[in-house]
Amino acid sequence: MSRRKNTRAEESSSEEEDDDDSSEEEESSSDDDSSSSSSEGDYEEEEFEEDQDYDPLAETLDNLIDAVVDYEHPSEGWEIVRQWLRNHGIDETKASVEIKGEFDTTALHVACRNMPPVDVVDIMLMAAPDMIFWADSFGWLPLHYACANGADISVVKLLLGSYPDSTLTTDKRGRTPLHFALGNVEVPPTAALVKLLAGKNGESAKWPDENVMLPIHYACAYGATVEVLEVLIGAWEDSMTKTDSKGRTPLHFAMGNADRPNSPNVIKLLLELLDSGGMDVLDEENNIPLHLLSTKAQTVDESNIDARDNIEKCLEIYLKSSEKTSIEFLTCIQNMPEWLRDVAVIHPTVQTMLNTKISSRFPTMILMLDFYFLAAVIGAFSMTSLQSIDRRFNELNTTADSSILMQTGMGDDVRFRTGAAFTLGICYLQVLAYLKSILIDFAVFVSGVVYVTTRLVAFVMCLLITVLAFAQMWFTLFRQSTECEFAMEAKAPALNATNTSSAMDDAMYYYDDAFLIPEEEVEDCEPSLDYPFCASMWFSIYKVYTMMLGEIDESIFRWNTLSLVLFCIFFLLVVILLLNILIAIITDLYGVITNERAAIVFWSNRLAFITDMDLVTNGPWKKQVEKFFRLSDDDDDEKSVGAKDKVEITWERIAWKKLIECFDPEVDTNGFGMFFYVPLRIFISMFLIPFWLLLGILSAGWLWPPQVREGLFVQKVSIPDDSGQVQEAERRIEEVEDLRNVLAVVQEELVEEFMEDRKEMTMMKEQVHNIKRELKDEMKNIKQVMTSLFEVQQQSMMR
């Protein structure tokens, strides 16, 4: 419906309200139902008559064009516009086009805003050719509207044909039509359109807006295709390195909008054309392009799978481009959301950089000091705890402390020994945690154990219930049985012999086991019971547990058929079935942690450690110290930081390499070489290398050569096993993309030809229509002439 239609509907609704008010006034003198029904019937008839009387051709041209979007099929609305243009002459059309509406827009502006057919725009330009130069209150020409709303390229060609210089005409914010076309996300521009708007010499591609943003910045920000980007780069190659008012390059904008479908290919093209120095350019906020990708990834919802896939592809392409050395690079990865950081840390580029960082002096020193401190804590606590146990209950102090200890019940040292044992266990767990942080093999193993253990809760509960059930059943069967009575009779003499000892001996034995040692032989610490099910429930559980681990003794079950059957069921259910299920579960779960999560956990921990080390070594204090001692200029900070991150060829590396080369088997040791190299090798291996290694140990790795630090802390870079398949898949994807691009170009050419043919058909249709109208007019004239001649002939005959 048109706007006029909506206006009529509003008028009819107001009339309905008036009728309702009048019907309410008549309620006092007439029946309510009859009056309301009659008013509703009158309103329905009135509305129907208004709809029947509405004529869209009575609208003004700008309202008629603006109402095109209200139709389900816009072609129907444009057909009405064509009919309006046929029914009005050139002068009336010109007057309608030149009428200024809201924001000083004309009918031509409104038409270009609604993706018009080329024949309609052609007729409007023929009627009012000066309107092509008219700008609205925002400085927008009709070409700006056409480019901003995705008008057909034939319309753009028509507008440019009437005003060629409009490609460089800017609005009040300094934007050209090319800026508007590249900023259209709903209808992205084609390469042909961009080439047309850029001009023959690419002048429009060099034009910045008020924020110093070039068209290539718009293309990267709004997800233009690679073909469009190639056109812009071909028009002005230097535009790839140009920055806007905030210091951001096109790569910044492409990485900041990595969730768009075309962003991976755009980033790939930019990285292929840029040199290594242009990949990590800092903007005015000291952010590299990767920081914008990280910021964008934090805003992507978990349900948006396609956007996450595009971001991961962009990250992969960025990491493959070249070796990264900047400090900001690791900081950006650390600030990524977990799902994206897991992808980054297992990439070979990131792992190589982490290996380079971990083998430098300061991180090596921190790791070595951690190991020294841990070893010192374990050694010191072990010695002090043993000495405390020995000295606390020394026989020389027993008499003085006996009254206090016997009254408080703390005369036994079991509690202290238990606490000391648990503390030592925790210390050794810290050793495992330390090895896990520096060696990936330990990380895989420890992570596997933790992962498997946390996912065996259901199995452990089932196994525990089974052990308790069998222990309870056997303990119940053995109660007051002949086997237990026989066991108690055999044990009675030993108990009587023990009870014959004097109370004084028992008291002295309990009083100090270090001062008075009993004459009996010390029994084994592990209880040995022939009939555990006759003793207590705890011994029953212990026996069932040992049976599950393989300590099978079926002789104690032969006295009773049911107990023997339970033994067979236990052996089948627990020993054979459940334990094999346990092996299968552990194998499956350990494979998962080995193949997927172990490397991610290890490299994530290393990333966090290296990031902390970088913050310490390159913190604000460093600049203040350098400035205080005038060690370097402030202008060279960025260069010095970048140079520090690279692998330096120091004298320690060269010296260690020369020492190792002396042991090269290809070195000739026969003849004169035997008298020179053999003593030299002995001296190096027995004195020089051990002395150098000892200096490194004393200095916490600071004086070690780089090769030794790398040998200790550098881990193998993980390469996916299916890299060949991935490359083949990527190659096929690229071929499909190339074929798709070729098809797209062919489609564009066919569409252009079709539009040209359609334009010609429309023009022919207009010509036929004009000819028919001229013939109709001529026939009317002929009819009038013939009528006049007939009348003259009749008059002559009457005379």
SVG drawing of the C-alpha trace seen along z (x, -y; Angstrom):
<svg xmlns="http://www.w3.org/2000/svg" viewBox="-36 -25 137 103">
<polyline fill="none" stroke="black" stroke-width="0.4" points="0.0,0.0 1.1,-3.6 1.4,-6.2 -1.8,-7.9 -3.6,-4.6 -2.3,-4.7 -3.5,-8.3 -6.9,-7.4 -7.0,-4.5 -6.2,-6.9 -8.9,-9.3 -11.4,-6.5 -10.4,-5.4 -11.0,-8.9 -14.4,-8.9 -15.1,-5.6 -14.3,-7.3 -16.7,-10.1 -19.4,-7.6 -18.9,-5.8 -19.2,-9.1 -22.4,-10.0 -23.9,-6.6 -23.1,-7.0 -25.1,-10.3 -28.1,-8.5 -28.1,-5.7 -30.3,-7.8 -33.2,-8.0 -32.8,-4.7 -31.9,-1.1 -28.2,-0.4 -27.8,2.6 -29.6,1.2 -27.7,-2.0 -24.3,-0.4 -25.0,2.2 -26.2,-0.5 -23.1,-2.7 -20.7,0.3 -22.5,1.1 -22.3,-2.5 -18.6,-2.5 -17.9,0.7 -19.7,-0.6 -17.8,-3.8 -14.4,-2.1 -15.2,0.2 -16.2,-2.7 -13.0,-4.6 -10.9,-1.5 -12.8,-1.2 -12.3,-4.9 -8.6,-5.0 -6.5,-5.7 -2.7,-5.4 -2.1,-7.4 -3.5,-10.4 -0.5,-10.5 2.5,-12.7 5.5,-11.1 7.7,-11.1 5.0,-9.5 4.3,-6.9 8.0,-6.0 8.4,-5.9 5.5,-3.5 7.2,-0.9 8.8,0.8 5.3,1.5 4.4,3.9 5.1,7.5 6.7,7.5 8.4,4.1 8.0,4.6 4.3,4.0 5.0,0.7 7.4,-0.3 4.9,0.6 2.5,-1.9 5.3,-4.5 5.8,-3.8 2.0,-4.2 2.1,-7.5 5.0,-8.7 3.1,-7.6 0.0,-9.5 1.9,-12.7 3.8,-14.8 7.4,-16.0 6.5,-19.3 4.4,-17.7 7.1,-15.0 9.8,-17.7 7.7,-19.7 7.1,-16.6 10.8,-15.6 11.9,-19.1 9.7,-19.2 11.8,-19.1 10.6,-16.9 12.0,-16.1 15.7,-16.9 15.6,-18.6 15.3,-15.2 13.7,-15.1 11.8,-12.2 15.1,-11.2 16.7,-10.8 13.8,-8.7 13.9,-6.6 17.6,-5.9 17.0,-4.9 14.6,-2.1 16.7,-0.2 14.9,-1.6 14.7,-0.2 17.0,-1.9 14.1,-3.0 12.4,-4.9 15.6,-6.8 16.2,-7.5 12.8,-9.1 13.2,-11.2 16.7,-12.4 15.2,-13.3 12.5,-15.2 14.7,-17.0 18.4,-16.6 19.6,-19.2 18.4,-17.1 21.5,-14.8 23.5,-17.7 21.2,-18.3 22.4,-17.4 20.1,-17.0 20.7,-18.5 23.3,-15.9 25.2,-16.5 24.1,-13.3 23.6,-13.2 21.3,-10.6 24.4,-8.6 25.1,-8.4 21.7,-7.0 22.0,-4.5 25.4,-3.2 24.2,-3.2 21.1,-1.1 22.5,1.4 21.1,0.1 21.9,2.0 25.1,1.3 23.1,0.1 21.5,-2.6 25.0,-3.7 26.3,-3.8 23.3,-5.9 23.9,-8.4 27.7,-8.5 26.9,-9.1 24.9,-12.2 27.4,-13.4 30.9,-11.8 32.5,-13.9 30.1,-12.7 32.5,-9.9 34.6,-12.5 31.7,-14.4 31.6,-14.1 28.9,-14.5 29.3,-16.6 31.4,-13.8 33.8,-13.6 32.4,-10.3 32.3,-9.5 29.8,-7.2 32.5,-4.5 32.5,-4.8 28.8,-4.3 28.9,-1.3 31.6,0.5 29.7,-0.3 26.6,1.6 26.4,4.9 23.0,6.1 23.9,5.7 27.7,6.0 29.2,4.3 30.7,6.2 34.1,5.8 32.7,4.3 30.8,1.6 33.8,0.7 36.0,0.5 33.4,-1.8 33.2,-4.1 36.9,-4.2 37.4,-5.9 39.8,-5.3 42.9,-6.4 41.6,-5.3 41.1,-8.8 38.1,-7.8 40.1,-5.0 42.6,-7.7 39.9,-9.9 39.7,-9.8 36.6,-10.7 36.5,-12.9 38.1,-10.0 40.9,-9.7 39.4,-6.3 40.0,-5.3 37.6,-3.1 39.9,-0.1 39.3,-0.6 35.6,-0.4 36.0,2.7 37.9,4.5 35.6,3.3 32.3,4.4 33.5,7.7 34.0,7.0 35.1,9.8 38.6,10.5 37.9,9.4 36.7,6.0 39.9,5.7 42.1,6.5 40.4,3.7 41.1,1.2 44.7,2.4 45.2,2.2 43.9,-1.3 46.3,-2.4 48.8,0.1 50.0,-2.1 46.5,-2.1 47.3,1.2 49.7,-0.5 47.7,-3.8 46.2,-4.5 43.1,-6.3 42.9,-9.0 43.4,-6.3 46.4,-4.7 44.6,-1.6 45.6,0.1 43.2,2.1 44.5,5.2 43.3,3.8 39.8,3.4 39.8,6.9 41.0,8.6 38.5,6.6 35.7,7.9 37.0,11.5 33.5,12.9 32.4,12.0 32.4,14.7 34.8,12.9 37.3,11.9 39.5,15.0 40.2,14.5 40.7,10.8 43.2,11.3 45.0,13.9 45.4,11.5 46.6,8.6 49.2,10.8 50.5,12.1 51.0,8.6 52.3,6.9 55.8,7.3 56.6,8.6 56.8,5.0 53.3,4.2 51.7,7.2 52.1,6.0 51.7,2.2 50.6,0.5 47.8,-1.9 47.5,-4.9 46.2,-2.7 49.3,-0.4 47.2,2.4 48.3,4.8 45.7,6.3 45.5,9.5 44.2,7.5 41.1,6.4 40.5,10.1 40.7,11.0 38.3,8.3 35.8,9.3 36.0,13.0 35.0,12.1 31.7,10.7 30.7,13.7 28.1,15.9 28.6,19.6 25.6,20.4 27.1,18.5 29.1,21.3 29.8,19.8 31.2,16.6 33.5,18.6 34.7,20.7 35.5,17.6 37.5,16.2 39.5,19.4 40.3,19.4 41.5,15.8 43.7,16.6 45.2,19.6 46.0,17.5 47.5,14.8 49.7,17.2 50.9,18.9 51.9,15.6 55.3,15.2 57.2,15.7 55.9,13.3 58.3,11.6 56.5,8.8 55.6,8.8 52.0,7.7 51.5,10.8 51.6,13.1 49.6,10.7 46.8,10.7 46.7,14.5 46.6,14.6 43.6,12.2 41.6,14.3 38.6,16.2 39.3,19.8 37.8,21.4 40.1,19.3 43.2,19.5 43.1,23.3 43.4,23.0 46.2,20.5 48.5,22.3 48.7,25.5 49.8,23.7 53.5,24.2 54.1,20.5 53.0,19.8 54.9,22.9 58.1,21.8 57.9,18.3 57.1,19.8 60.2,22.1 62.3,19.1 61.1,17.1 61.4,19.9 65.0,20.5 66.1,16.9 68.0,16.0 65.4,14.5 62.6,17.2 65.3,19.9 66.5,18.3 63.0,18.2 62.4,21.9 65.7,22.9 65.1,20.9 61.7,22.6 63.4,25.9 66.1,24.9 63.4,23.6 61.3,26.7 64.3,29.0 65.4,26.9 61.9,27.1 61.7,30.9 65.2,31.5 64.9,29.1 61.5,30.4 62.6,34.1 65.6,33.5 63.8,31.3 60.8,33.6 63.1,36.6 65.1,34.7 61.9,33.5 60.6,37.1 63.8,38.3 64.4,35.4 60.9,34.9 60.8,38.3 64.4,38.6 64.8,40.8 66.7,37.9 63.6,35.7 61.1,38.4 61.1,38.0 60.7,34.3 57.8,34.4 56.0,37.5 53.5,35.7 52.4,33.3 52.4,35.8 50.5,38.5 47.8,36.0 47.3,34.5 47.3,37.8 50.1,36.6 52.7,39.0 52.5,40.8 54.2,39.3 51.8,40.9 50.0,37.6 53.1,35.7 54.5,38.5 51.2,38.6 51.2,34.9 54.9,34.9 54.2,37.8 51.3,36.0 53.3,32.8 56.1,34.7 53.6,36.2 52.3,32.7 55.8,31.5 56.5,34.3 53.2,33.5 54.7,30.0 57.6,31.7 55.2,33.3 53.5,29.9 56.9,28.3 57.9,31.0 54.4,30.7 55.0,27.0 58.4,27.5 58.1,31.0 55.2,31.8 55.6,35.6 54.8,35.0 52.0,32.7 50.5,35.4 50.8,38.1 49.6,36.0 46.8,34.5 45.8,37.9 45.7,39.2 43.6,36.3 41.3,36.5 40.7,40.2 40.3,40.1 37.7,37.3 35.6,39.3 35.7,42.6 33.4,41.5 30.5,43.7 32.7,46.7 34.4,46.3 31.0,46.0 29.8,49.1 33.0,51.0 32.8,49.7 29.2,50.9 30.2,54.3 33.1,54.7 30.9,53.7 28.2,56.1 30.5,59.1 32.3,58.2 29.0,57.9 27.7,61.2 30.8,63.2 31.1,61.6 27.4,62.6 28.1,66.2 31.2,66.6 29.5,65.4 29.3,68.2 30.4,70.8 32.6,73.8 35.5,72.3 35.4,69.2 35.1,71.4 38.1,73.4 40.1,70.3 39.3,68.9 40.3,72.1 43.6,72.1 44.2,68.5 43.3,68.9 46.8,70.3 48.5,67.3 46.1,64.9 46.6,66.6 50.4,66.4 50.2,62.7 47.9,62.0 50.4,63.6 52.8,60.6 52.7,58.3 50.9,55.0 54.1,53.3 55.7,54.6 52.7,53.3 52.9,49.9 56.7,49.6 56.2,50.8 53.6,48.1 55.5,45.6 58.6,45.4 59.2,47.8 62.7,46.2 63.8,46.8 62.5,50.3 62.3,52.6 60.4,55.9 62.1,59.2 59.6,60.6 60.4,60.5 58.9,57.5 56.0,58.6 55.4,57.6 53.5,54.3 51.1,55.9 48.4,57.9 48.3,61.6 44.9,63.2 44.0,66.6 40.3,66.0 39.7,62.2 35.9,62.7 35.8,63.9 37.6,60.9 35.6,57.8 33.9,55.9 37.0,53.8 39.1,56.9 36.4,58.3 36.5,55.2 40.3,55.4 40.3,59.0 37.7,58.4 39.8,55.5 43.0,57.6 41.1,60.4 40.1,57.9 43.7,56.9 44.7,60.6 45.3,62.1 43.0,65.1 42.7,67.8 39.7,70.0 40.6,72.5 38.7,70.4 35.5,70.7 35.4,74.5 33.6,75.2 30.3,73.8 28.7,74.2 27.1,70.7 30.3,69.0 32.1,70.8 29.3,69.8 29.7,66.2 33.4,66.5 32.9,67.7 30.4,64.8 32.8,62.3 35.7,63.6 33.6,63.4 31.9,60.1 34.8,58.1 38.1,59.6 37.1,60.5 34.3,58.1 34.7,54.9 38.5,54.7 38.5,55.3 35.9,52.5 38.1,50.3 41.0,51.0 38.8,50.1 37.6,46.9 41.1,45.8 42.4,46.5 39.7,44.5 39.9,41.6 43.7,41.4 43.7,41.3 41.4,38.3 43.6,36.3 46.7,37.4 45.4,36.4 43.3,33.3 43.8,31.6 47.3,32.3 49.1,30.1 46.5,27.3 46.9,27.4 50.7,27.5 51.1,24.7 48.5,22.6 50.4,22.8 53.6,21.9 51.9,19.0 50.7,17.6 54.2,18.0 55.9,16.3 53.4,13.5 54.1,12.8 57.8,12.9 57.4,10.3 55.4,8.1 58.1,8.2 61.1,7.7 59.4,5.0 57.3,3.2 57.2,-0.5 60.1,-0.3 62.4,0.6 61.8,-2.7 62.2,-4.6 65.5,-3.0 66.8,-3.4 65.7,-7.0 67.3,-7.7 70.7,-6.2 70.3,-7.4 70.9,-3.9 68.8,-4.4 66.6,-6.9 62.8,-6.8 62.5,-6.8 64.3,-3.5 62.1,-1.6 60.0,0.2 63.0,1.2 64.9,2.5 62.0,4.5 61.6,6.1 65.3,6.8 65.4,8.4 62.7,10.9 64.8,12.3 67.3,15.0 70.7,13.4 74.0,14.9 75.9,14.3 79.5,15.3 78.2,18.0 76.3,19.7 79.4,19.5 81.8,20.7 79.6,23.7 79.2,24.6 83.0,24.6 83.4,26.8 80.9,29.3 82.4,29.3 85.6,30.7 83.7,34.0 82.5,34.2 83.4,37.7 84.3,36.3 87.3,34.5 90.5,36.3 92.1,37.8 94.8,39.8 98.3,38.7 98.9,35.2 95.3,34.8 95.6,37.6 98.2,35.5 96.1,32.4 92.3,33.3 92.5,36.2 94.0,34.1 91.8,31.2 88.7,33.4 89.8,34.8 90.3,31.3 87.0,30.0 85.0,33.0 86.7,33.3 87.2,29.7 85.8,27.0 82.3,28.2 81.7,29.4 83.0,26.1 80.7,24.1 77.7,26.2 78.6,25.8 78.7,22.0 75.3,22.2 73.9,24.2 75.3,21.7 73.9,18.7 70.5,20.4 71.0,20.9 72.0,17.3 75.6,18.2 74.6,21.3 75.0,21.2 71.8,20.9 72.1,24.4 71.9,25.9 68.8,23.8 67.2,24.8 68.0,28.5 66.3,28.3 63.2,26.3 62.5,26.2 59.8,28.8 58.9,30.4 56.6,28.3 53.4,30.3 52.5,30.8 49.1,32.4 49.3,35.9 46.8,35.1 48.7,32.1 48.9,33.7 45.2,34.3 44.5,30.8 46.7,29.3 44.9,31.4 41.6,30.3 42.7,26.7 43.9,27.0 40.5,28.5 38.7,25.7 40.8,23.1 40.0,24.7 36.3,24.7 36.6,21.0 38.4,20.2 35.7,22.0 33.0,20.2 34.7,16.8 34.8,17.6 31.1,18.5 30.3,15.3 32.1,13.2 30.2,15.1 27.0,14.5 27.7,10.8 28.4,10.6 25.2,12.4 23.2,10.2 24.7,7.1 23.8,8.4 20.3,9.3 19.8,5.9 21.0,4.3 18.6,6.5 15.8,5.6 16.6,1.9 16.5,2.2 13.2,4.1 11.8,1.4 12.8,-1.3 11.3,0.7 8.1,1.1 8.0,-2.7 8.6,-3.3 5.8,-0.9 3.6,-2.6 4.4,-6.0 3.8,-4.8 0.5,-3.4 -0.5,-6.6 0.6,-8.6 -1.4,-6.3 -4.4,-6.6 -4.1,-10.4 -3.7,-10.3 -6.7,-8.0 -8.7,-10.5 -7.6,-13.3 -8.4,-11.3 -11.8,-10.5 -12.4,-14.2 -11.3,-15.1 -13.6,-12.4 -16.4,-13.6 -15.9,-17.1 -15.8,-16.0 -18.9,-14.0 -20.7,-16.9 -19.5,-19.2 -20.7,-16.7 -24.1,-16.5 -24.4,-20.2 -23.5,-20.4 -26.0,-17.8 -28.7,-19.5 -28.1,-22.6"/>
</svg>
